[in-house]
Amino acid sequence: MDCRLVLLLLTAFYGAIVGQRTDDLHRLYTNLTTNYNKDVRPFVNLQEPTIVNVSFMLLSIKEYEEKSGLLAVVGIFTFLWQDVNMRWDRNAFGGIPSILVPQDKLWLPQIINGKPYEEIEPLGHDALNVRIFEYGTMLWMPGNVYRTKCAADVTYFPFDLHECEYIFSPWMYATNEVYLISTYEEMEIYSFTPSSLWELKSTEVYVEDDAFDAQLLMLKIKFKRLPIFHIVNILVPISVMGILNVLVFLLPADSGERVGFSITVLLAMSVFLTIISDILPNTSQPSIPRMSYLLVADLVISSLITICTILVLRLHHKSDDDDVPRWLWCLSCKKCCSENERKRKPVVDDSDTFSNIYNDGMIQRPVHYTSTIQENRNFYYGGVKSFGNIRRPRHYHENREQPYKHESNTSRSDNTSAAYLADENNKRDQLNSSSSDKPHVVKWKEIGDFFDGFFFIVFLLLNIGKILASVLLFTGDT
């Protein structure tokens, strides 16, 4: 029973407190809005302007369309000013420190977007409230998706850097009536949500005067594209296809796949050119993307490779009955190679007039060593002594009684050597005549092979130079 009584007393006491605070809030609201003229700016001295402090909190970059130039960001403005008509004594109204009042019942600085994408509209809407503090401080925080027109500079796509600006201004107020002061030099980004497409680089907030005695609130934002997606899906495939296209000169000419391979790569380049043209804006100001120059260069190189492939195949399949022109010999260096090959062929030296007969074979002496038939015969008889006398063999006296037998053997040996020497001379003459009278004949397939290697090296170096030049073009000024 006692517990029930305590609960009833507490309920009655709480209801009295709530009713009292509700009544104080109602009285405070009525007191502030009665006889208040929202069309007259608040001031203490009419000669002094109403000072409005402003800041901007960037929440996210919603979208940026390069073709249309639409930039949409999500953010919240913060406006602070003093209104002498909105002051009260906290103790007289139940200790209430602040109150919310709909913005359509109060004076507002009437800030508009001076550089809109579609329509010119003031900030805020009727559903927003303004928080009023007991000393007359007004806090207004209109938040929305703010759109503006910003021309895209896609010169260095996909490494492009964009700088856009918003222009806000008090509508029809002069500087001696409403004076804007930027609270911070940059946007507040502690609640910023990073974008998956754009990287925020820097922000700036400042106020400047225009030529019509008014103020402009400038919001500048600088952001850069995240290029990894376009590098993987555009730049890398283009570079790989450019290298693959050069490999067509390594395919065998008889395979029948050269022209088809070249045309396939050429069509792939055309598809990439179409994809990039759909992404980029259709404008020539300030300049067209350098990516377009790169794609056009790839398209031209691929077309040249296709043309060169057809010409080389025509050389490969040309009949050998047709003579190769002299200028092609000189151009392909085949004539020089044939002359060098002829010079490298062995020619019999005329100084070798005789070769030593040893056992049943021939021992070839060095080129500087020469011998005559008489010297070999003296060697056969025992050689020459150091003092010039001829040394006789031991069986010399035995054969002395049969001189004719010895002379017949010697004559037979001389006849054999002379016959062999005549045969060697005939072979030497045939070899020299074949090397001098029958030069190497250049065929059309050899000309085609030369141009295959030549075009492979030329276009390979051209593609490598193009890749290096594209890196310098994309990253040189960014």
C-alpha positions as CSV (number, residue, x, y, z in Angstrom):
1,M,0.0,0.0,0.0
2,D,2.8,2.4,0.9
3,C,4.6,1.5,-2.4
4,R,1.5,2.4,-4.4
5,L,1.3,5.8,-2.7
6,V,4.9,6.6,-3.4
7,L,4.5,5.7,-7.1
8,L,1.4,8.0,-7.3
9,L,3.3,10.9,-5.8
10,L,6.2,10.5,-8.1
11,T,3.9,10.3,-11.1
12,A,2.1,13.5,-10.1
13,F,5.5,15.3,-9.5
14,Y,6.9,14.3,-12.9
15,G,3.7,15.3,-14.7
16,A,3.9,18.7,-13.0
17,I,7.5,19.2,-14.1
18,V,6.8,18.1,-17.7
19,G,3.8,20.3,-17.9
20,Q,5.8,23.2,-16.6
21,R,8.7,22.8,-19.2
22,T,6.2,22.3,-22.0
23,D,4.4,25.5,-21.0
24,D,7.8,27.3,-20.8
25,L,8.7,26.2,-24.3
26,H,5.3,27.3,-25.6
27,R,5.6,30.7,-24.0
28,L,9.1,31.1,-25.3
29,Y,8.1,30.2,-28.9
30,T,5.2,32.6,-28.8
31,N,7.3,35.4,-27.3
32,L,10.0,35.0,-30.0
33,T,7.7,34.7,-33.1
34,T,5.1,37.4,-32.0
35,N,5.7,40.8,-33.6
36,Y,8.7,39.4,-35.4
37,N,9.2,40.6,-39.0
38,K,11.2,38.1,-41.0
39,D,11.6,40.4,-43.9
40,V,13.8,42.9,-42.0
41,R,17.4,42.0,-41.5
42,P,18.5,42.0,-37.8
43,F,20.7,44.9,-36.8
44,V,21.8,46.9,-33.8
45,N,22.8,49.9,-35.9
46,L,21.3,50.4,-39.3
47,Q,24.6,51.7,-40.7
48,E,26.4,48.4,-39.7
49,P,26.0,45.2,-41.8
50,T,24.8,41.9,-40.4
51,I,27.9,39.7,-40.1
52,V,27.3,36.1,-41.2
53,N,30.0,33.5,-40.6
54,V,29.9,30.6,-43.0
55,S,31.6,27.3,-43.4
56,F,31.1,24.2,-45.5
57,M,31.4,20.5,-44.6
58,L,32.0,18.2,-47.6
59,L,30.4,14.7,-47.1
60,S,31.1,13.1,-50.5
61,I,31.6,13.5,-54.2
62,K,28.4,12.1,-55.7
63,E,29.1,12.2,-59.4
64,Y,31.1,13.9,-62.1
65,E,30.1,13.6,-65.7
66,E,32.8,14.7,-68.2
67,K,30.5,15.0,-71.1
68,S,27.9,17.2,-69.5
69,G,30.2,18.8,-67.0
70,L,27.9,18.0,-64.1
71,L,29.5,18.0,-60.6
72,A,27.4,17.0,-57.7
73,V,28.6,16.9,-54.1
74,V,26.9,16.3,-50.9
75,G,27.6,18.8,-48.2
76,I,26.3,20.9,-45.3
77,F,26.6,24.7,-44.9
78,T,26.9,26.3,-41.5
79,F,25.7,29.9,-41.1
80,L,26.0,31.8,-37.8
81,W,24.8,35.4,-37.1
82,Q,23.4,37.5,-34.3
83,D,19.7,38.5,-34.1
84,V,19.0,41.0,-31.3
85,N,15.2,40.1,-31.6
86,M,15.8,36.5,-30.5
87,R,17.1,36.9,-27.0
88,W,15.6,35.8,-23.7
89,D,16.4,35.1,-20.1
90,R,16.8,31.5,-19.4
91,N,15.5,31.7,-15.9
92,A,12.3,33.3,-17.0
93,F,11.5,30.3,-19.3
94,G,12.4,27.3,-17.2
95,G,16.1,27.3,-18.0
96,I,15.7,26.6,-21.7
97,P,19.1,27.4,-23.4
98,S,18.0,27.0,-27.1
99,I,15.0,26.4,-29.2
100,L,14.2,25.2,-32.8
101,V,12.1,27.4,-35.1
102,P,11.1,26.7,-38.7
103,Q,13.2,28.6,-41.1
104,D,10.2,30.1,-42.9
105,K,9.4,32.1,-39.8
106,L,12.8,33.7,-39.5
107,W,15.1,36.1,-41.4
108,L,17.7,34.2,-43.5
109,P,20.6,35.6,-45.5
110,Q,19.0,34.3,-48.7
111,I,22.1,32.5,-50.2
112,I,21.7,31.2,-53.8
113,N,23.9,29.1,-56.0
114,G,25.3,31.5,-58.5
115,K,26.6,28.8,-60.8
116,P,23.9,26.2,-61.0
117,Y,23.7,23.3,-63.3
118,E,19.9,23.6,-64.0
119,E,17.8,26.0,-61.9
120,I,18.7,28.9,-59.6
121,E,17.3,28.1,-56.1
122,P,18.1,29.5,-52.6
123,L,19.6,27.2,-50.0
124,G,17.5,25.2,-47.7
125,H,13.8,24.3,-47.8
126,D,10.8,24.8,-45.6
127,A,11.3,21.6,-43.6
128,L,14.5,22.9,-42.1
129,N,14.8,24.5,-38.7
130,V,17.0,27.1,-37.3
131,R,18.5,26.7,-33.8
132,I,18.3,29.8,-31.7
133,F,20.4,30.2,-28.6
134,E,19.5,32.4,-25.6
135,Y,21.9,35.2,-26.5
136,G,20.4,35.6,-30.0
137,T,22.9,33.4,-31.9
138,M,21.3,31.9,-35.0
139,L,22.6,28.5,-36.3
140,W,21.4,27.5,-39.7
141,M,22.7,24.3,-41.4
142,P,21.2,23.7,-44.8
143,G,22.4,20.4,-46.3
144,N,21.7,19.1,-49.7
145,V,23.1,17.7,-53.0
146,Y,24.7,20.8,-54.6
147,R,25.1,20.7,-58.4
148,T,27.2,23.0,-60.6
149,K,28.6,23.3,-64.1
150,C,32.3,22.4,-64.4
151,A,34.0,21.9,-67.7
152,A,36.2,18.8,-67.8
153,D,39.9,18.9,-68.8
154,V,40.5,15.3,-70.0
155,T,43.9,16.0,-71.7
156,Y,45.7,13.5,-69.5
157,F,42.9,10.9,-69.2
158,P,43.0,8.6,-67.2
159,F,45.5,10.7,-65.2
160,D,43.3,13.8,-65.4
161,L,43.1,16.3,-62.6
162,H,40.0,18.6,-62.3
163,E,39.4,21.8,-60.4
164,C,35.8,23.0,-60.0
165,E,34.3,25.8,-58.1
166,Y,30.9,26.7,-56.6
167,I,29.8,30.3,-56.4
168,F,27.2,31.3,-53.7
169,S,26.1,34.8,-53.0
170,P,23.6,36.7,-50.8
171,W,20.7,37.5,-53.1
172,M,20.3,41.3,-53.6
173,Y,22.2,42.2,-50.5
174,A,25.1,44.7,-50.7
175,T,28.2,44.5,-48.6
176,N,27.0,47.2,-46.2
177,E,23.9,45.1,-45.4
178,V,25.1,41.5,-45.2
179,Y,28.8,40.8,-44.9
180,L,30.0,37.2,-45.2
181,I,33.1,35.9,-43.4
182,S,34.6,32.5,-44.1
183,T,35.1,30.6,-40.8
184,Y,37.8,28.3,-42.3
185,E,40.0,28.5,-45.3
186,E,39.2,24.9,-46.3
187,M,36.2,22.7,-46.3
188,E,35.6,20.4,-43.3
189,I,36.3,16.9,-44.4
190,Y,36.4,14.9,-41.2
191,S,33.1,13.3,-42.2
192,F,34.1,12.9,-45.9
193,T,33.4,9.5,-47.5
194,P,36.0,8.7,-50.2
195,S,34.8,8.0,-53.7
196,S,35.6,4.9,-55.7
197,L,36.3,6.9,-58.8
198,W,37.8,10.2,-57.6
199,E,40.5,11.1,-55.1
200,L,40.1,14.3,-53.3
201,K,43.3,16.4,-53.5
202,S,42.5,19.8,-51.9
203,T,39.7,22.2,-51.0
204,E,39.4,26.0,-50.5
205,V,36.8,28.4,-49.1
206,Y,37.0,32.1,-49.4
207,V,34.9,35.3,-49.9
208,E,35.6,37.9,-52.6
209,D,33.9,41.0,-53.7
210,D,32.4,41.4,-57.2
211,A,31.9,44.4,-59.4
212,F,28.3,45.0,-58.2
213,D,29.2,45.7,-54.6
214,A,28.2,42.2,-53.5
215,Q,30.1,39.3,-52.1
216,L,30.7,35.9,-53.6
217,L,31.3,32.8,-51.5
218,M,33.7,30.7,-53.4
219,L,34.0,26.9,-52.8
220,K,36.9,25.3,-54.8
221,I,37.4,21.6,-54.9
222,K,40.3,19.7,-56.7
223,F,40.0,16.0,-57.3
224,K,41.9,13.4,-59.4
225,R,40.7,10.4,-61.2
226,L,41.7,7.0,-59.8
227,P,43.4,5.5,-62.9
228,I,44.0,1.9,-62.0
229,F,40.8,0.7,-63.7
230,H,41.6,2.4,-67.0
231,I,45.2,1.3,-66.8
232,V,44.3,-2.3,-66.5
233,N,41.4,-2.3,-69.0
234,I,42.7,0.1,-71.6
235,L,46.4,1.0,-71.5
236,V,47.7,-2.5,-70.8
237,P,45.6,-4.2,-73.5
238,I,46.6,-1.6,-76.1
239,S,50.3,-2.0,-75.3
240,V,50.0,-5.8,-75.4
241,M,48.2,-5.8,-78.7
242,G,50.8,-3.4,-80.2
243,I,53.6,-5.9,-79.3
244,L,51.5,-8.9,-80.5
245,N,50.9,-7.2,-83.8
246,V,54.7,-6.9,-84.4
247,L,55.0,-10.7,-84.0
248,V,53.2,-11.3,-87.3
249,F,56.6,-11.0,-89.0
250,L,57.7,-14.1,-87.1
251,L,54.9,-16.3,-88.5
252,P,56.0,-18.6,-91.4
253,A,54.9,-17.1,-94.7
254,D,53.4,-20.4,-95.8
255,S,51.2,-20.7,-92.8
256,G,48.5,-18.5,-94.3
257,E,47.7,-16.8,-91.0
258,R,49.6,-13.6,-91.4
259,V,46.9,-11.3,-93.0
260,G,44.2,-12.7,-90.7
261,F,46.3,-12.0,-87.6
262,S,47.0,-8.5,-88.6
263,I,43.4,-7.6,-89.5
264,T,42.2,-9.1,-86.2
265,V,44.5,-6.8,-84.2
266,L,43.5,-3.9,-86.4
267,L,39.8,-4.5,-85.6
268,A,40.6,-4.7,-81.9
269,M,42.3,-1.3,-82.0
270,S,39.2,0.1,-83.7
271,V,37.0,-1.3,-80.9
272,F,39.1,0.3,-78.2
273,L,39.0,3.6,-80.1
274,T,35.2,3.4,-80.1
275,I,35.1,2.6,-76.3
276,I,37.3,5.5,-75.4
277,S,35.2,7.9,-77.6
278,D,32.1,6.9,-75.7
279,I,33.8,7.7,-72.4
280,L,35.4,11.0,-73.2
281,P,33.5,14.3,-73.9
282,N,32.8,15.3,-77.4
283,T,34.8,18.5,-77.2
284,S,38.0,20.0,-78.5
285,Q,38.5,22.6,-75.7
286,P,40.8,22.9,-74.0
287,S,42.3,20.0,-75.9
288,I,41.3,16.5,-76.9
289,P,42.6,13.6,-74.7
290,R,46.1,12.4,-75.4
291,M,44.7,8.9,-75.1
292,S,43.0,9.6,-78.5
293,Y,46.4,10.4,-80.0
294,L,47.8,7.2,-78.6
295,L,44.9,5.1,-80.1
296,V,45.2,6.9,-83.5
297,A,49.0,6.1,-83.4
298,D,48.2,2.4,-82.7
299,L,45.7,2.4,-85.4
300,V,48.1,3.8,-88.0
301,I,50.9,1.4,-86.9
302,S,48.6,-1.5,-87.1
303,S,47.5,-0.5,-90.6
304,L,51.1,-0.1,-91.7
305,I,51.9,-3.6,-90.3
306,T,49.0,-5.0,-92.3
307,I,50.3,-3.3,-95.5
308,C,53.9,-4.5,-94.9
309,T,52.7,-8.0,-94.3
310,I,50.8,-8.1,-97.6
311,L,53.9,-6.8,-99.5
312,V,56.2,-9.3,-97.8
313,L,53.9,-12.2,-98.6
314,R,53.9,-11.0,-102.3
315,L,57.7,-11.2,-102.3
316,H,57.7,-14.7,-100.6
317,H,55.4,-16.2,-103.2
318,K,57.0,-14.6,-106.3
319,S,58.3,-17.0,-108.9
320,D,62.0,-17.7,-108.9
321,D,62.0,-17.4,-112.7
322,D,61.7,-13.6,-112.3
323,D,65.0,-11.9,-111.7
324,V,65.6,-9.9,-108.5
325,P,66.4,-6.3,-109.4
326,R,69.8,-5.0,-108.5
327,W,68.4,-2.3,-106.1
328,L,66.7,-5.1,-104.1
329,W,70.1,-6.8,-103.9
330,C,71.7,-3.7,-102.5
331,L,68.8,-2.9,-100.2
332,S,68.7,-6.4,-98.7
333,C,72.5,-6.6,-98.5
334,K,72.4,-10.0,-100.2
335,K,74.9,-9.0,-102.9
336,C,77.4,-8.0,-100.3
337,C,76.8,-11.2,-98.4
338,S,77.3,-13.3,-101.5
339,E,80.6,-11.6,-102.3
340,N,81.8,-12.2,-98.7
341,E,80.8,-15.8,-99.0
342,R,82.7,-16.2,-102.2
343,K,85.8,-14.6,-100.6
344,R,85.6,-17.0,-97.7
345,K,85.6,-20.2,-100.0
346,P,89.0,-22.0,-100.0
347,V,91.3,-21.6,-103.0
348,V,94.3,-23.8,-103.8
349,D,97.6,-22.0,-103.3
350,D,99.9,-22.1,-106.4
351,S,103.0,-22.2,-104.2
352,D,102.2,-25.8,-103.3
353,T,103.9,-27.4,-106.3
354,F,104.4,-30.8,-104.7
355,S,103.1,-32.7,-101.8
356,N,105.1,-35.2,-99.9
357,I,104.3,-38.8,-100.5
358,Y,104.4,-40.7,-97.3
359,N,103.4,-44.4,-97.1
360,D,100.1,-44.7,-98.8
361,G,98.7,-41.2,-98.0
362,M,99.4,-37.5,-98.5
363,I,100.7,-35.3,-95.8
364,Q,99.8,-31.7,-96.5
365,R,102.7,-29.4,-95.5
366,P,102.2,-25.8,-94.3
367,V,101.7,-23.1,-96.9
368,H,105.1,-21.5,-96.2
369,Y,106.8,-24.9,-96.8
370,T,107.6,-25.6,-100.5
371,S,109.6,-28.3,-102.1
372,T,110.6,-29.2,-105.6
373,I,110.8,-32.6,-107.2
374,Q,114.5,-32.6,-107.1
375,E,114.6,-31.8,-103.3
376,N,112.2,-34.6,-102.6
377,R,114.4,-36.9,-104.7
378,N,117.4,-35.8,-102.7
379,F,115.4,-36.4,-99.5
380,Y,114.7,-39.9,-100.8
381,Y,118.4,-40.5,-101.3
382,G,119.2,-39.5,-97.8
383,G,119.0,-35.7,-97.5
384,V,121.6,-33.0,-97.7
385,K,124.3,-32.7,-95.1
386,S,125.0,-29.5,-93.3
387,F,128.2,-28.9,-95.4
388,G,126.3,-29.4,-98.8
389,N,127.4,-33.0,-99.7
390,I,124.8,-35.6,-100.5
391,R,124.7,-38.5,-98.1
392,R,124.5,-41.9,-99.8
393,P,122.3,-44.6,-98.3
394,R,123.9,-47.8,-97.1
395,H,122.6,-49.9,-100.0
396,Y,124.0,-47.4,-102.6
397,H,127.0,-49.7,-103.4
398,E,124.7,-52.7,-103.7
399,N,122.6,-51.0,-106.3
400,R,125.7,-49.6,-108.1
401,E,126.0,-52.8,-110.1
402,Q,122.4,-52.4,-111.3
403,P,122.1,-48.7,-112.3
404,Y,119.3,-49.2,-114.7
405,K,117.1,-50.8,-112.1
406,H,117.5,-47.8,-109.8
407,E,116.9,-45.4,-112.6
408,S,113.7,-47.2,-113.6
409,N,112.3,-47.0,-110.1
410,T,113.1,-43.3,-109.8
411,S,111.5,-42.6,-113.1
412,R,108.4,-44.5,-112.0
413,S,108.2,-42.4,-108.8
414,D,108.6,-39.2,-110.8
415,N,105.9,-40.2,-113.2
416,T,103.5,-40.9,-110.2
417,S,104.2,-37.6,-108.6
418,A,103.7,-35.7,-111.8
419,A,100.4,-37.4,-112.5
420,Y,99.1,-36.6,-109.0
421,L,100.3,-33.1,-109.3
422,A,98.5,-32.7,-112.6
423,D,95.3,-34.0,-111.0
424,E,95.6,-31.6,-108.1
425,N,96.1,-28.7,-110.5
426,N,92.9,-29.7,-112.4
427,K,90.9,-29.8,-109.2
428,R,92.3,-26.5,-108.1
429,D,91.3,-24.9,-111.4
430,Q,87.8,-26.3,-111.2
431,L,87.4,-25.0,-107.7
432,N,88.6,-21.5,-108.6
433,S,86.5,-21.4,-111.7
434,S,83.4,-22.6,-109.8
435,S,83.9,-19.9,-107.1
436,S,84.5,-17.1,-109.6
437,D,82.3,-18.0,-112.5
438,K,79.1,-19.1,-110.5
439,P,78.1,-16.4,-108.0
440,H,75.3,-16.9,-105.4
441,V,71.9,-16.3,-107.0
442,V,69.5,-14.3,-104.7
443,K,66.0,-15.7,-104.6
444,W,62.7,-13.9,-103.8
445,K,62.2,-15.8,-100.6
446,E,65.5,-14.6,-99.3
447,I,64.4,-11.0,-100.0
448,G,61.2,-11.7,-98.2
449,D,63.0,-13.1,-95.2
450,F,65.2,-10.0,-95.0
451,F,62.2,-7.7,-95.0
452,D,60.5,-9.9,-92.3
453,G,63.4,-9.3,-90.0
454,F,63.8,-5.6,-91.0
455,F,60.1,-4.8,-90.4
456,F,60.1,-6.8,-87.1
457,I,62.9,-4.7,-85.7
458,V,61.5,-1.4,-87.0
459,F,57.9,-1.8,-85.7
460,L,59.2,-3.3,-82.4
461,L,61.3,-0.2,-81.8
462,L,58.4,2.0,-82.9
463,N,56.0,0.3,-80.4
464,I,58.5,0.6,-77.5
465,G,59.1,4.3,-78.4
466,K,55.3,4.8,-78.4
467,I,54.9,3.3,-75.0
468,L,57.7,5.5,-73.5
469,A,56.3,8.6,-75.2
470,S,52.8,7.8,-73.8
471,V,54.2,7.5,-70.3
472,L,55.9,10.9,-70.7
473,L,52.8,12.5,-72.2
474,F,50.4,11.2,-69.4
475,T,52.7,11.9,-66.4
476,G,54.7,14.8,-67.6
477,D,52.5,17.7,-66.5
478,T,50.3,16.0,-63.9
